[in-house]
């Protein structure tokens, strides 16, 4: 784990990057300790090109707290991969190394996360008539 002694200032942005990395590592360690996250072998014959869900113009009308709740409703592993890739900007290799899965597994989980989130968004839009 990173410690304050390991921090070296190398210019603008290094403190932010170090704190971000530290936070992500702590969260991942916490997930490993407290959650019932199981590593499940994934199908190795999966297609390499993951299709992105279509963008919906009405998504912009969803309030931020509602969108955050929809993301929070994803299962632990899907939410972790989604957040690390889409919000924190980690590569599939970095995610795979951090949570002990394959890069292909990370891409697969991300695709499933996005599909589940898209369904949740569509349900919300239908429910609210937007």
C-alpha positions in Angstrom: 0.0 0.0 0.0 1.1 3.5 -0.7 2.3 5.6 2.2 3.1 9.2 2.7 6.8 8.3 2.7 6.5 7.0 -0.9 5.2 10.4 -2.2 7.7 12.3 -4.4 6.7 15.7 -5.8 7.5 15.7 -9.5 5.5 18.7 -10.6 1.9 19.8 -10.9 -0.6 17.0 -10.7 1.6 14.5 -8.9 -0.2 14.9 -5.5 -3.6 14.5 -7.1 -2.4 11.4 -9.0 -0.9 9.9 -5.8 -4.0 10.6 -3.7 -6.2 9.2 -6.5 -4.1 6.0 -6.7 -4.0 5.7 -2.9 -7.8 6.1 -2.7 -8.5 3.5 -5.4 -6.1 1.0 -3.7 -7.8 1.5 -0.3 -11.3 1.0 -1.9 -10.2 -2.1 -3.7 -8.6 -3.5 -0.6 -11.8 -2.7 1.3 -14.0 -4.4 -1.3 -11.8 -7.5 -1.1 -12.1 -7.6 2.7 -15.8 -6.8 3.2 -17.7 -7.8 0.1 -18.7 -11.2 -1.1 -16.9 -10.5 -4.4 -16.2 -13.8 -6.0 -13.8 -14.2 -8.9 -15.7 -16.1 -11.6 -13.9 -17.6 -14.6 -15.1 -15.9 -17.8 -15.7 -17.5 -21.1 -12.4 -17.2 -23.0 -14.2 -17.5 -26.4 -15.8 -14.1 -26.0 -15.6 -11.7 -28.8 -12.8 -9.2 -28.6 -14.9 -6.2 -29.8 -17.3 -5.1 -27.2 -20.3 -3.2 -28.7 -21.0 0.0 -26.9 -24.7 0.7 -25.9 -26.4 3.4 -28.1 -26.4 6.9 -26.6 -29.8 8.3 -25.7 -30.5 12.0 -26.1 -32.7 11.9 -23.0 -29.9 10.8 -20.7 -28.9 14.4 -20.2 -32.3 15.0 -18.6 -31.6 12.6 -15.8 -30.6 14.4 -12.6 -27.1 13.6 -11.4 -28.2 12.1 -8.0 -30.5 9.7 -9.9 -27.7 8.7 -12.3 -25.4 8.2 -9.3 -28.1 5.9 -7.7 -28.3 3.9 -10.9 -24.6 3.4 -11.0 -24.6 2.5 -7.2 -27.2 -0.1 -7.9 -24.8 -2.1 -10.1 -23.4 -5.3 -8.4 -20.1 -4.7 -6.7 -17.8 -6.0 -9.4 -19.6 -4.3 -12.2 -19.7 -1.0 -10.3 -16.0 -1.2 -9.5 -15.0 -1.9 -13.1 -17.4 0.7 -14.4 -16.2 3.4 -12.0 -12.5 2.5 -12.6 -12.8 2.6 -16.4 -15.4 5.3 -17.0 -14.9 7.7 -14.1 -11.3 7.2 -13.0 -9.9 6.5 -16.4 -8.0 3.3 -15.7 -7.2 1.0 -18.6 -8.4 -2.6 -18.7 -4.9 -3.8 -17.9 -4.8 -1.6 -14.8 -8.2 -2.8 -13.7 -7.3 -6.4 -14.4 -4.2 -6.1 -12.3 -6.0 -4.3 -9.4 -8.9 -6.8 -9.0 -7.1 -9.9 -10.2 -9.0 -10.6 -13.5 -8.0 -10.7 -17.1 -8.1 -7.7 -19.4 -10.8 -9.5 -21.5 -12.7 -10.1 -18.3 -12.6 -6.4 -17.4 -13.9 -5.5 -20.9 -16.6 -8.1 -20.6 -17.7 -6.8 -17.1 -17.6 -3.2 -18.4 -19.9 -4.2 -21.3 -22.3 -5.9 -19.0 -22.2 -2.9 -16.6 -23.0 -0.5 -19.5 -25.9 -2.8 -20.7 -27.3 -3.0 -17.2 -27.0 0.7 -16.7 -28.6 1.4 -20.1 -31.6 -0.8 -19.1 -31.9 1.0 -15.8 -31.8 4.4 -17.6 -34.5 3.3 -20.0 -36.7 2.1 -17.2 -36.2 5.4 -15.4 -37.0 7.3 -18.6 -40.2 5.3 -19.1 -41.2 5.7 -15.4 -40.8 9.4 -15.5 -42.1 10.0 -19.0 -39.0 11.8 -20.2 
